[in-house]
Amino acid sequence: SRAVTLASRPDGLPTPADFEMKTLDLWELNAGQVLIENVVMSVDPYMRGRMDDRESYIPPFELGEPLTGGAVGRVIASRADDLPVGTHVQHFYGWRDRIVLDAEMVQPVDTDLAPAEAYLGILGMTGLTAWVGLTVIGRFEKGETVFVSAAAGAVGSAVGQIAKLLGAGRVIGSAGGREKVEYVKSLGFDAVIDYKAGDVAGQLKDAAPDGIDIYFDNVGGEHLEAALASIRKNARIVLCGAISIMNGRAGSTGIRNTAALIGKGATMQGFTVGQYQQDHQEEFYAHMAPWVSEGRIQWKTTQRHGLENAVPAFLELFEGGNTGKMVVVLDES
Ligand code: NDP
């Protein structure tokens, strides 16, 4: 099996030289194990954090070792009774062609409900992140005004649509460039800001003259500053990601407006989805699966092809190369 490994710890924005393709030996199957051929794998901004050697909610990637991440594969040999050959399973060993895993380490997925790649996005980790961030951390209530950044991306596009489906009063998105703005509008957002056109705070004021109740922050920096200037009484700011500053040096956040939280009695809370998966996975799926199968929520992927293109696909996330969830298709058969 081929696998992408971490060759060096990136300094700032990663480059292709920080990664190396290696060949791995596959184990013989033991009882209770399956051999999986990966069909599609995820590349996610959060993986950048794991490339640094620092303490975090999830341990760093090890130098010289394969990267890991969400993937869906097909069982091609099995010594596990409930996972016959041909079963599609979700697991955490992307960034490689094939892997031998214990049956307990994989989760079968229903490819009749939605194609494999949906389980890496709308029905998977990014969909759950949107759900938990909005309903649990954001404590969303009907009629509220929600602002979300990186709104053309996997998490952001789900946040805005979930808010609408749950009865939001007004949903505002932010995305980079005209084409993405049009895409986000087509998802039913009430207003969309093009942050690359400048003055995020001014555009947000125009789009939400009465202010916002929830800001779902995927990018940090200028967007967070703008949101702080528009919060209403009892607003919640959900800190989900900070992609605009994640490749920078410590101290580059530059947020000056936090005093706005005081008078408004507002809260700002970060979260990582893994901590909420056990308690909220079921209610998430109970809502999302019907929305997906009934076509009430739209989702799309940007696809790159082949393991050798996984690193470039990952790097594209930091320049907005994706609309919807970025995935890498590994097996075209
Ligand atoms: P996306 O699909 O949203 O892809 C990233 C997008 O970020 C790009 O398409 C780009 O869109 C935007 N972007 C990149 N650089 C900048 C910048 N400098 N300023 C503004 N926008 C930028 O990725 P995900 O949906 O997977 O993740 C979204 C965010 O959520 C990330 O910050 C990620 O780290 C975080 N996250 C957090 C989790 C948690 O548990 N807390 C779990 C999963 C994700 P554009 O072209 O519009 O700039």
Boltz pocket constraint, residues with backbone or C-beta under 6 A from the ligand:
constraints:
  - pocket:
      binder: B
      contacts: [[A, 43], [A, 44], [A, 45], [A, 46], [A, 125], [A, 126], [A, 129], [A, 150], [A, 151], [A, 152], [A, 153], [A, 154], [A, 155], [A, 156], [A, 174], [A, 175], [A, 176], [A, 177], [A, 180], [A, 217], [A, 218], [A, 219], [A, 239], [A, 240], [A, 241], [A, 242], [A, 243], [A, 244], [A, 245], [A, 271], [A, 272], [A, 273], [A, 274], [A, 316], [A, 317], [A, 318], [A, 319], [A, 320], [A, 321], [A, 322], [A, 323], [A, 324], [A, 325], [A, 326]]
      max_distance: 6.0
